[in-house]
Amino acid sequence: MNKKSRLAIANAFRLAKQRLARNSEELFAPGASRYICYALADVTLPWGVLNNASNVVCDRIRPYAFLEDWLNAKIPDYDCLEYEERRDNVQAYRHRWLDALIEEFSK
């Protein structure tokens, strides 16, 4: 992948982060998205860029469809957390993950 493509993906992640809900209270706010791929779908960029960014997310959590499932498989006792705490933790994780992806694809 060339530098221009990587920077376009970083920009898509940057824009998606602005649409991603920060916590359980924001999940139902107008224009807020719970999932990274839904936030990407709300961004106005060329389809190819958004598709590449979505593929990065999907490839990283494969074979799982949702980050919650990936976390549950990778973190012992993750499913023992109370629902509200788990939901807020996942949203915080999504934001940290987007920060890391933005940094990775900005290089």
Backbone atoms as SQL, in Angstrom:
CREATE TABLE atoms (id INTEGER PRIMARY KEY, chain TEXT, resi INTEGER, resn TEXT, atom TEXT, x REAL, y REAL, z REAL);
INSERT INTO atoms VALUES
  (1, 'A', 1, 'MET', 'N', 0.846, -1.173, 0.000),
  (2, 'A', 1, 'MET', 'CA', 0.000, 0.000, 0.000),
  (3, 'A', 1, 'MET', 'C', 0.896, 1.243, 0.000),
  (4, 'A', 2, 'ASN', 'N', 0.598, 2.181, -0.877),
  (5, 'A', 2, 'ASN', 'CA', 1.453, 3.358, -0.984),
  (6, 'A', 2, 'ASN', 'C', 1.111, 4.403, 0.096),
  (7, 'A', 3, 'LYS', 'N', 1.980, 5.379, 0.210),
  (8, 'A', 3, 'LYS', 'CA', 1.855, 6.420, 1.239),
  (9, 'A', 3, 'LYS', 'C', 0.530, 7.182, 1.121),
  (10, 'A', 4, 'LYS', 'N', 0.143, 7.513, -0.103),
  (11, 'A', 4, 'LYS', 'CA', -1.097, 8.268, -0.320),
  (12, 'A', 4, 'LYS', 'C', -2.307, 7.468, 0.166),
  (13, 'A', 5, 'SER', 'N', -2.342, 6.180, -0.115),
  (14, 'A', 5, 'SER', 'CA', -3.440, 5.319, 0.333),
  (15, 'A', 5, 'SER', 'C', -3.472, 5.218, 1.847),
  (16, 'A', 6, 'ARG', 'N', -2.301, 5.072, 2.454),
  (17, 'A', 6, 'ARG', 'CA', -2.220, 4.979, 3.915),
  (18, 'A', 6, 'ARG', 'C', -2.713, 6.266, 4.572),
  (19, 'A', 7, 'LEU', 'N', -2.336, 7.415, 4.018),
  (20, 'A', 7, 'LEU', 'CA', -2.776, 8.696, 4.578),
  (21, 'A', 7, 'LEU', 'C', -4.279, 8.887, 4.414),
  (22, 'A', 8, 'ALA', 'N', -4.835, 8.411, 3.307),
  (23, 'A', 8, 'ALA', 'CA', -6.285, 8.492, 3.094),
  (24, 'A', 8, 'ALA', 'C', -7.028, 7.640, 4.120),
  (25, 'A', 9, 'ILE', 'N', -6.489, 6.465, 4.422),
  (26, 'A', 9, 'ILE', 'CA', -7.101, 5.601, 5.432),
  (27, 'A', 9, 'ILE', 'C', -6.993, 6.249, 6.808),
  (28, 'A', 10, 'ALA', 'N', -5.850, 6.828, 7.119),
  (29, 'A', 10, 'ALA', 'CA', -5.686, 7.535, 8.400),
  (30, 'A', 10, 'ALA', 'C', -6.717, 8.652, 8.523),
  (31, 'A', 11, 'ASN', 'N', -6.940, 9.371, 7.438),
  (32, 'A', 11, 'ASN', 'CA', -7.936, 10.433, 7.453),
  (33, 'A', 11, 'ASN', 'C', -9.343, 9.877, 7.682),
  (34, 'A', 12, 'ALA', 'N', -9.657, 8.755, 7.060),
  (35, 'A', 12, 'ALA', 'CA', -10.961, 8.115, 7.267),
  (36, 'A', 12, 'ALA', 'C', -11.140, 7.745, 8.733),
  (37, 'A', 13, 'PHE', 'N', -10.093, 7.193, 9.346),
  (38, 'A', 13, 'PHE', 'CA', -10.172, 6.850, 10.771),
  (39, 'A', 13, 'PHE', 'C', -10.339, 8.109, 11.626),
  (40, 'A', 14, 'ARG', 'N', -9.655, 9.168, 11.249),
  (41, 'A', 14, 'ARG', 'CA', -9.756, 10.441, 11.976),
  (42, 'A', 14, 'ARG', 'C', -11.193, 10.970, 11.947),
  (43, 'A', 15, 'LEU', 'N', -11.805, 10.935, 10.778),
  (44, 'A', 15, 'LEU', 'CA', -13.179, 11.402, 10.632),
  (45, 'A', 15, 'LEU', 'C', -14.171, 10.478, 11.343),
  (46, 'A', 16, 'ALA', 'N', -13.922, 9.175, 11.279),
  (47, 'A', 16, 'ALA', 'CA', -14.799, 8.217, 11.964),
  (48, 'A', 16, 'ALA', 'C', -14.747, 8.412, 13.477),
  (49, 'A', 17, 'LYS', 'N', -13.586, 8.717, 13.987),
  (50, 'A', 17, 'LYS', 'CA', -13.434, 8.928, 15.438),
  (51, 'A', 17, 'LYS', 'C', -14.338, 10.057, 15.923),
  (52, 'A', 18, 'GLN', 'N', -14.541, 11.072, 15.099),
  (53, 'A', 18, 'GLN', 'CA', -15.413, 12.186, 15.472),
  (54, 'A', 18, 'GLN', 'C', -16.867, 11.752, 15.587),
  (55, 'A', 19, 'ARG', 'N', -17.245, 10.697, 14.886),
  (56, 'A', 19, 'ARG', 'CA', -18.630, 10.209, 14.887),
  (57, 'A', 19, 'ARG', 'C', -18.851, 9.070, 15.876),
  (58, 'A', 20, 'LEU', 'N', -17.793, 8.542, 16.423),
  (59, 'A', 20, 'LEU', 'CA', -17.893, 7.398, 17.327),
  (60, 'A', 20, 'LEU', 'C', -18.300, 7.859, 18.724),
  (61, 'A', 21, 'ALA', 'N', -19.360, 7.249, 19.267),
  (62, 'A', 21, 'ALA', 'CA', -19.804, 7.582, 20.614),
  (63, 'A', 21, 'ALA', 'C', -18.667, 7.328, 21.602),
  (64, 'A', 22, 'ARG', 'N', -18.569, 8.171, 22.615),
  (65, 'A', 22, 'ARG', 'CA', -17.496, 8.034, 23.599),
  (66, 'A', 22, 'ARG', 'C', -17.877, 7.125, 24.762),
  (67, 'A', 23, 'ASN', 'N', -19.149, 7.038, 25.062),
  (68, 'A', 23, 'ASN', 'CA', -19.596, 6.227, 26.195),
  (69, 'A', 23, 'ASN', 'C', -21.045, 5.802, 25.978),
  (70, 'A', 24, 'SER', 'N', -21.612, 5.073, 26.943),
  (71, 'A', 24, 'SER', 'CA', -22.967, 4.549, 26.786),
  (72, 'A', 24, 'SER', 'C', -24.006, 5.663, 26.708),
  (73, 'A', 25, 'GLU', 'N', -23.734, 6.804, 27.299),
  (74, 'A', 25, 'GLU', 'CA', -24.686, 7.913, 27.230),
  (75, 'A', 25, 'GLU', 'C', -24.770, 8.493, 25.826),
  (76, 'A', 26, 'GLU', 'N', -23.696, 8.475, 25.088),
  (77, 'A', 26, 'GLU', 'CA', -23.669, 9.034, 23.731),
  (78, 'A', 26, 'GLU', 'C', -24.130, 8.044, 22.665),
  (79, 'A', 27, 'LEU', 'N', -24.329, 6.781, 23.036),
  (80, 'A', 27, 'LEU', 'CA', -24.650, 5.764, 22.037),
  (81, 'A', 27, 'LEU', 'C', -25.906, 6.085, 21.239),
  (82, 'A', 28, 'PHE', 'N', -26.839, 6.773, 21.861),
  (83, 'A', 28, 'PHE', 'CA', -28.108, 7.040, 21.192),
  (84, 'A', 28, 'PHE', 'C', -28.255, 8.505, 20.785),
  (85, 'A', 29, 'ALA', 'N', -27.164, 9.245, 20.842),
  (86, 'A', 29, 'ALA', 'CA', -27.183, 10.647, 20.418),
  (87, 'A', 29, 'ALA', 'C', -27.261, 10.710, 18.894),
  (88, 'A', 30, 'PRO', 'N', -27.952, 11.716, 18.368),
  (89, 'A', 30, 'PRO', 'CA', -28.020, 11.845, 16.904),
  (90, 'A', 30, 'PRO', 'C', -26.623, 11.972, 16.290),
  (91, 'A', 31, 'GLY', 'N', -26.383, 11.200, 15.255),
  (92, 'A', 31, 'GLY', 'CA', -25.113, 11.255, 14.554),
  (93, 'A', 31, 'GLY', 'C', -23.990, 10.457, 15.190),
  (94, 'A', 32, 'ALA', 'N', -24.245, 9.854, 16.351),
  (95, 'A', 32, 'ALA', 'CA', -23.212, 9.064, 17.024),
  (96, 'A', 32, 'ALA', 'C', -23.328, 7.601, 16.601),
  (97, 'A', 33, 'SER', 'N', -22.203, 6.952, 16.470),
  (98, 'A', 33, 'SER', 'CA', -22.168, 5.540, 16.086),
  (99, 'A', 33, 'SER', 'C', -21.528, 4.722, 17.196),
  (100, 'A', 34, 'ARG', 'N', -22.014, 3.522, 17.359),
  (101, 'A', 34, 'ARG', 'CA', -21.448, 2.614, 18.352),
  (102, 'A', 34, 'ARG', 'C', -20.218, 1.898, 17.801),
  (103, 'A', 35, 'TYR', 'N', -20.256, 1.548, 16.529),
  (104, 'A', 35, 'TYR', 'CA', -19.214, 0.731, 15.927),
  (105, 'A', 35, 'TYR', 'C', -18.336, 1.554, 14.983),
  (106, 'A', 36, 'ILE', 'N', -17.077, 1.177, 14.896),
  (107, 'A', 36, 'ILE', 'CA', -16.139, 1.881, 14.021),
  (108, 'A', 36, 'ILE', 'C', -16.603, 1.818, 12.570),
  (109, 'A', 37, 'CYS', 'N', -17.026, 0.658, 12.113),
  (110, 'A', 37, 'CYS', 'CA', -17.428, 0.533, 10.708),
  (111, 'A', 37, 'CYS', 'C', -18.683, 1.352, 10.405),
  (112, 'A', 38, 'TYR', 'N', -19.585, 1.475, 11.368),
  (113, 'A', 38, 'TYR', 'CA', -20.758, 2.329, 11.170),
  (114, 'A', 38, 'TYR', 'C', -20.329, 3.788, 11.106),
  (115, 'A', 39, 'ALA', 'N', -19.378, 4.165, 11.945),
  (116, 'A', 39, 'ALA', 'CA', -18.864, 5.541, 11.912),
  (117, 'A', 39, 'ALA', 'C', -18.190, 5.810, 10.572),
  (118, 'A', 40, 'LEU', 'N', -17.457, 4.835, 10.063),
  (119, 'A', 40, 'LEU', 'CA', -16.835, 4.996, 8.741),
  (120, 'A', 40, 'LEU', 'C', -17.892, 5.163, 7.651),
  (121, 'A', 41, 'ALA', 'N', -18.989, 4.431, 7.769),
  (122, 'A', 41, 'ALA', 'CA', -20.049, 4.513, 6.772),
  (123, 'A', 41, 'ALA', 'C', -20.700, 5.893, 6.740),
  (124, 'A', 42, 'ASP', 'N', -20.612, 6.634, 7.844),
  (125, 'A', 42, 'ASP', 'CA', -21.191, 7.981, 7.920),
  (126, 'A', 42, 'ASP', 'C', -20.256, 9.068, 7.407),
  (127, 'A', 43, 'VAL', 'N', -19.033, 8.690, 7.081),
  (128, 'A', 43, 'VAL', 'CA', -18.033, 9.653, 6.618),
  (129, 'A', 43, 'VAL', 'C', -18.177, 9.847, 5.107),
  (130, 'A', 44, 'THR', 'N', -18.009, 11.071, 4.674),
  (131, 'A', 44, 'THR', 'CA', -18.095, 11.372, 3.248),
  (132, 'A', 44, 'THR', 'C', -16.695, 11.371, 2.642),
  (133, 'A', 45, 'LEU', 'N', -16.339, 10.231, 2.098),
  (134, 'A', 45, 'LEU', 'CA', -15.063, 10.035, 1.406),
  (135, 'A', 45, 'LEU', 'C', -15.312, 9.059, 0.267),
  (136, 'A', 46, 'PRO', 'N', -14.394, 8.949, -0.662),
  (137, 'A', 46, 'PRO', 'CA', -14.573, 7.961, -1.734),
  (138, 'A', 46, 'PRO', 'C', -14.763, 6.549, -1.172),
  (139, 'A', 47, 'TRP', 'N', -15.629, 5.791, -1.859),
  (140, 'A', 47, 'TRP', 'CA', -15.968, 4.458, -1.390),
  (141, 'A', 47, 'TRP', 'C', -14.726, 3.582, -1.204),
  (142, 'A', 48, 'GLY', 'N', -13.771, 3.658, -2.108),
  (143, 'A', 48, 'GLY', 'CA', -12.576, 2.820, -2.021),
  (144, 'A', 48, 'GLY', 'C', -11.790, 3.055, -0.741),
  (145, 'A', 49, 'VAL', 'N', -11.682, 4.304, -0.326),
  (146, 'A', 49, 'VAL', 'CA', -10.962, 4.641, 0.916),
  (147, 'A', 49, 'VAL', 'C', -11.698, 4.053, 2.115),
  (148, 'A', 50, 'LEU', 'N', -13.015, 4.242, 2.135),
  (149, 'A', 50, 'LEU', 'CA', -13.816, 3.729, 3.251),
  (150, 'A', 50, 'LEU', 'C', -13.792, 2.203, 3.293),
  (151, 'A', 51, 'ASN', 'N', -13.829, 1.594, 2.131),
  (152, 'A', 51, 'ASN', 'CA', -13.763, 0.138, 2.059),
  (153, 'A', 51, 'ASN', 'C', -12.424, -0.373, 2.579),
  (154, 'A', 52, 'ASN', 'N', -11.339, 0.282, 2.184),
  (155, 'A', 52, 'ASN', 'CA', -10.012, -0.121, 2.677),
  (156, 'A', 52, 'ASN', 'C', -9.917, 0.029, 4.194),
  (157, 'A', 53, 'ALA', 'N', -10.439, 1.128, 4.725),
  (158, 'A', 53, 'ALA', 'CA', -10.402, 1.350, 6.175),
  (159, 'A', 53, 'ALA', 'C', -11.244, 0.301, 6.897),
  (160, 'A', 54, 'SER', 'N', -12.430, 0.009, 6.384),
  (161, 'A', 54, 'SER', 'CA', -13.278, -1.023, 6.989),
  (162, 'A', 54, 'SER', 'C', -12.612, -2.387, 6.949),
  (163, 'A', 55, 'ASN', 'N', -11.928, -2.669, 5.842),
  (164, 'A', 55, 'ASN', 'CA', -11.225, -3.950, 5.720),
  (165, 'A', 55, 'ASN', 'C', -10.108, -4.080, 6.759),
  (166, 'A', 56, 'VAL', 'N', -9.433, -2.974, 7.060),
  (167, 'A', 56, 'VAL', 'CA', -8.394, -3.010, 8.089),
  (168, 'A', 56, 'VAL', 'C', -9.014, -3.442, 9.416),
  (169, 'A', 57, 'VAL', 'N', -10.129, -2.830, 9.777),
  (170, 'A', 57, 'VAL', 'CA', -10.799, -3.155, 11.041),
  (171, 'A', 57, 'VAL', 'C', -11.229, -4.618, 11.043),
  (172, 'A', 58, 'CYS', 'N', -11.901, -5.043, 9.991),
  (173, 'A', 58, 'CYS', 'CA', -12.389, -6.428, 9.918),
  (174, 'A', 58, 'CYS', 'C', -11.248, -7.441, 9.953),
  (175, 'A', 59, 'ASP', 'N', -10.168, -7.147, 9.230),
  (176, 'A', 59, 'ASP', 'CA', -9.022, -8.057, 9.199),
  (177, 'A', 59, 'ASP', 'C', -8.384, -8.209, 10.570),
  (178, 'A', 60, 'ARG', 'N', -8.382, -7.138, 11.359),
  (179, 'A', 60, 'ARG', 'CA', -7.714, -7.175, 12.665),
  (180, 'A', 60, 'ARG', 'C', -8.502, -7.979, 13.700),
  (181, 'A', 61, 'ILE', 'N', -9.825, -8.037, 13.575),
  (182, 'A', 61, 'ILE', 'CA', -10.608, -8.776, 14.580),
  (183, 'A', 61, 'ILE', 'C', -11.106, -10.127, 14.064),
  (184, 'A', 62, 'ARG', 'N', -10.786, -10.440, 12.804),
  (185, 'A', 62, 'ARG', 'CA', -11.197, -11.714, 12.226),
  (186, 'A', 62, 'ARG', 'C', -10.710, -12.867, 13.091),
  (187, 'A', 63, 'PRO', 'N', -11.449, -13.876, 13.382),
  (188, 'A', 63, 'PRO', 'CA', -12.673, -14.329, 12.741),
  (189, 'A', 63, 'PRO', 'C', -13.955, -13.766, 13.376),
  (190, 'A', 64, 'TYR', 'N', -13.820, -12.801, 14.250),
  (191, 'A', 64, 'TYR', 'CA', -14.982, -12.256, 14.950),
  (192, 'A', 64, 'TYR', 'C', -15.592, -11.101, 14.160),
  (193, 'A', 65, 'ALA', 'N', -16.904, -10.956, 14.272),
  (194, 'A', 65, 'ALA', 'CA', -17.599, -9.888, 13.552),
  (195, 'A', 65, 'ALA', 'C', -17.633, -8.594, 14.357),
  (196, 'A', 66, 'PHE', 'N', -17.556, -8.712, 15.678),
  (197, 'A', 66, 'PHE', 'CA', -17.669, -7.545, 16.541),
  (198, 'A', 66, 'PHE', 'C', -16.490, -7.489, 17.509),
  (199, 'A', 67, 'LEU', 'N', -16.080, -6.278, 17.841),
  (200, 'A', 67, 'LEU', 'CA', -14.963, -6.093, 18.760),
  (201, 'A', 67, 'LEU', 'C', -15.253, -6.733, 20.116),
  (202, 'A', 68, 'GLU', 'N', -16.500, -6.656, 20.571),
  (203, 'A', 68, 'GLU', 'CA', -16.861, -7.263, 21.857),
  (204, 'A', 68, 'GLU', 'C', -16.540, -8.754, 21.867),
  (205, 'A', 69, 'ASP', 'N', -16.833, -9.434, 20.758),
  (206, 'A', 69, 'ASP', 'CA', -16.549, -10.867, 20.667),
  (207, 'A', 69, 'ASP', 'C', -15.044, -11.127, 20.689),
  (208, 'A', 70, 'TRP', 'N', -14.282, -10.292, 19.991),
  (209, 'A', 70, 'TRP', 'CA', -12.829, -10.416, 19.976),
  (210, 'A', 70, 'TRP', 'C', -12.273, -10.219, 21.379),
  (211, 'A', 71, 'LEU', 'N', -12.745, -9.175, 22.078),
  (212, 'A', 71, 'LEU', 'CA', -12.281, -8.904, 23.440),
  (213, 'A', 71, 'LEU', 'C', -12.638, -10.056, 24.372),
  (214, 'A', 72, 'ASN', 'N', -13.840, -10.578, 24.225),
  (215, 'A', 72, 'ASN', 'CA', -14.284, -11.684, 25.068),
  (216, 'A', 72, 'ASN', 'C', -13.391, -12.908, 24.874),
  (217, 'A', 73, 'ALA', 'N', -12.940, -13.132, 23.648),
  (218, 'A', 73, 'ALA', 'CA', -12.067, -14.275, 23.359),
  (219, 'A', 73, 'ALA', 'C', -10.638, -14.040, 23.832),
  (220, 'A', 74, 'LYS', 'N', -10.184, -12.791, 23.824),
  (221, 'A', 74, 'LYS', 'CA', -8.785, -12.485, 24.115),
  (222, 'A', 74, 'LYS', 'C', -8.505, -12.104, 25.570),
  (223, 'A', 75, 'ILE', 'N', -9.525, -11.632, 26.294),
  (224, 'A', 75, 'ILE', 'CA', -9.306, -11.143, 27.660),
  (225, 'A', 75, 'ILE', 'C', -10.019, -12.058, 28.653),
  (226, 'A', 76, 'PRO', 'N', -9.264, -12.717, 29.531),
  (227, 'A', 76, 'PRO', 'CA', -9.882, -13.595, 30.519),
  (228, 'A', 76, 'PRO', 'C', -10.869, -12.816, 31.402),
  (229, 'A', 77, 'ASP', 'N', -12.008, -13.415, 31.677),
  (230, 'A', 77, 'ASP', 'CA', -13.046, -12.858, 32.560),
  (231, 'A', 77, 'ASP', 'C', -13.659, -11.569, 32.040),
  (232, 'A', 78, 'TYR', 'N', -13.455, -11.255, 30.765),
  (233, 'A', 78, 'TYR', 'CA', -14.038, -10.035, 30.208),
  (234, 'A', 78, 'TYR', 'C', -15.558, -10.033, 30.347),
  (235, 'A', 79, 'ASP', 'N', -16.177, -11.196, 30.115),
  (236, 'A', 79, 'ASP', 'CA', -17.631, -11.267, 30.170),
  (237, 'A', 79, 'ASP', 'C', -18.182, -11.194, 31.587),
  (238, 'A', 80, 'CYS', 'N', -17.310, -11.162, 32.591),
  (239, 'A', 80, 'CYS', 'CA', -17.757, -11.035, 33.985),
  (240, 'A', 80, 'CYS', 'C', -18.028, -9.580, 34.380),
  (241, 'A', 81, 'LEU', 'N', -17.573, -8.637, 33.570),
  (242, 'A', 81, 'LEU', 'CA', -17.838, -7.230, 33.869),
  (243, 'A', 81, 'LEU', 'C', -19.329, -6.945, 33.709),
  (244, 'A', 82, 'GLU', 'N', -19.831, -5.998, 34.483),
  (245, 'A', 82, 'GLU', 'CA', -21.224, -5.614, 34.338),
  (246, 'A', 82, 'GLU', 'C', -21.427, -4.948, 32.986),
  (247, 'A', 83, 'TYR', 'N', -22.632, -5.077, 32.464),
  (248, 'A', 83, 'TYR', 'CA', -22.927, -4.637, 31.101),
  (249, 'A', 83, 'TYR', 'C', -22.557, -3.179, 30.853),
  (250, 'A', 84, 'GLU', 'N', -22.987, -2.261, 31.713),
  (251, 'A', 84, 'GLU', 'CA', -22.703, -0.840, 31.509),
  (252, 'A', 84, 'GLU', 'C', -21.200, -0.577, 31.518),
  (253, 'A', 85, 'GLU', 'N', -20.495, -1.188, 32.463),
  (254, 'A', 85, 'GLU', 'CA', -19.043, -1.002, 32.548),
  (255, 'A', 85, 'GLU', 'C', -18.366, -1.570, 31.301),
  (256, 'A', 86, 'ARG', 'N', -18.814, -2.730, 30.887),
  (257, 'A', 86, 'ARG', 'CA', -18.234, -3.366, 29.701),
  (258, 'A', 86, 'ARG', 'C', -18.481, -2.512, 28.464),
  (259, 'A', 87, 'ARG', 'N', -19.699, -1.980, 28.326),
  (260, 'A', 87, 'ARG', 'CA', -20.034, -1.166, 27.161),
  (261, 'A', 87, 'ARG', 'C', -19.181, 0.097, 27.115),
  (262, 'A', 88, 'ASP', 'N', -19.009, 0.771, 28.253),
  (263, 'A', 88, 'ASP', 'CA', -18.162, 1.969, 28.296),
  (264, 'A', 88, 'ASP', 'C', -16.703, 1.624, 28.022),
  (265, 'A', 89, 'ASN', 'N', -16.244, 0.499, 28.553),
  (266, 'A', 89, 'ASN', 'CA', -14.863, 0.071, 28.313),
  (267, 'A', 89, 'ASN', 'C', -14.614, -0.214, 26.839),
  (268, 'A', 90, 'VAL', 'N', -15.597, -0.824, 26.183),
  (269, 'A', 90, 'VAL', 'CA', -15.442, -1.134, 24.762),
  (270, 'A', 90, 'VAL', 'C', -15.384, 0.156, 23.949),
  (271, 'A', 91, 'GLN', 'N', -16.220, 1.137, 24.285),
  (272, 'A', 91, 'GLN', 'CA', -16.183, 2.405, 23.555),
  (273, 'A', 91, 'GLN', 'C', -14.840, 3.096, 23.746),
  (274, 'A', 92, 'ALA', 'N', -14.324, 3.085, 24.966),
  (275, 'A', 92, 'ALA', 'CA', -13.008, 3.677, 25.225),
  (276, 'A', 92, 'ALA', 'C', -11.935, 2.923, 24.440),
  (277, 'A', 93, 'TYR', 'N', -12.047, 1.598, 24.378),
  (278, 'A', 93, 'TYR', 'CA', -11.097, 0.786, 23.623),
  (279, 'A', 93, 'TYR', 'C', -11.161, 1.141, 22.141),
  (280, 'A', 94, 'ARG', 'N', -12.377, 1.311, 21.609),
  (281, 'A', 94, 'ARG', 'CA', -12.518, 1.678, 20.192),
  (282, 'A', 94, 'ARG', 'C', -11.799, 3.000, 19.899),
  (283, 'A', 95, 'HIS', 'N', -11.932, 3.969, 20.794),
  (284, 'A', 95, 'HIS', 'CA', -11.263, 5.256, 20.592),
  (285, 'A', 95, 'HIS', 'C', -9.743, 5.106, 20.658),
  (286, 'A', 96, 'ARG', 'N', -9.259, 4.316, 21.606),
  (287, 'A', 96, 'ARG', 'CA', -7.805, 4.091, 21.694),
  (288, 'A', 96, 'ARG', 'C', -7.309, 3.354, 20.452),
  (289, 'A', 97, 'TRP', 'N', -8.096, 2.406, 19.991),
  (290, 'A', 97, 'TRP', 'CA', -7.719, 1.643, 18.805),
  (291, 'A', 97, 'TRP', 'C', -7.670, 2.568, 17.585),
  (292, 'A', 98, 'LEU', 'N', -8.664, 3.437, 17.424),
  (293, 'A', 98, 'LEU', 'CA', -8.632, 4.389, 16.313),
  (294, 'A', 98, 'LEU', 'C', -7.419, 5.302, 16.409),
  (295, 'A', 99, 'ASP', 'N', -7.081, 5.748, 17.611),
  (296, 'A', 99, 'ASP', 'CA', -5.877, 6.574, 17.784),
  (297, 'A', 99, 'ASP', 'C', -4.644, 5.824, 17.287),
  (298, 'A', 100, 'ALA', 'N', -4.552, 4.542, 17.647),
  (299, 'A', 100, 'ALA', 'CA', -3.409, 3.730, 17.226),
  (300, 'A', 100, 'ALA', 'C', -3.412, 3.517, 15.707),
  (301, 'A', 101, 'LEU', 'N', -4.592, 3.284, 15.129),
  (302, 'A', 101, 'LEU', 'CA', -4.683, 3.107, 13.681),
  (303, 'A', 101, 'LEU', 'C', -4.331, 4.396, 12.939),
  (304, 'A', 102, 'ILE', 'N', -4.788, 5.528, 13.463),
  (305, 'A', 102, 'ILE', 'CA', -4.447, 6.813, 12.855),
  (306, 'A', 102, 'ILE', 'C', -2.946, 7.014, 12.856),
  (307, 'A', 103, 'GLU', 'N', -2.323, 6.712, 13.979),
  (308, 'A', 103, 'GLU', 'CA', -0.866, 6.847, 14.071),
  (309, 'A', 103, 'GLU', 'C', -0.174, 5.884, 13.104),
  (310, 'A', 104, 'GLU', 'N', -0.613, 4.641, 13.088),
  (311, 'A', 104, 'GLU', 'CA', 0.004, 3.633, 12.210),
  (312, 'A', 104, 'GLU', 'C', -0.099, 4.010, 10.742),
  (313, 'A', 105, 'PHE', 'N', -1.257, 4.478, 10.305),
  (314, 'A', 105, 'PHE', 'CA', -1.454, 4.754, 8.882),
  (315, 'A', 105, 'PHE', 'C', -1.007, 6.157, 8.490),
  (316, 'A', 106, 'SER', 'N', -0.619, 6.970, 9.459),
  (317, 'A', 106, 'SER', 'CA', -0.096, 8.306, 9.156),
  (318, 'A', 106, 'SER', 'C', 1.390, 8.279, 8.828),
  (319, 'A', 107, 'LYS', 'N', 2.032, 7.168, 9.057),
  (320, 'A', 107, 'LYS', 'CA', 3.482, 7.058, 8.840),
  (321, 'A', 107, 'LYS', 'C', 3.791, 6.721, 7.396);
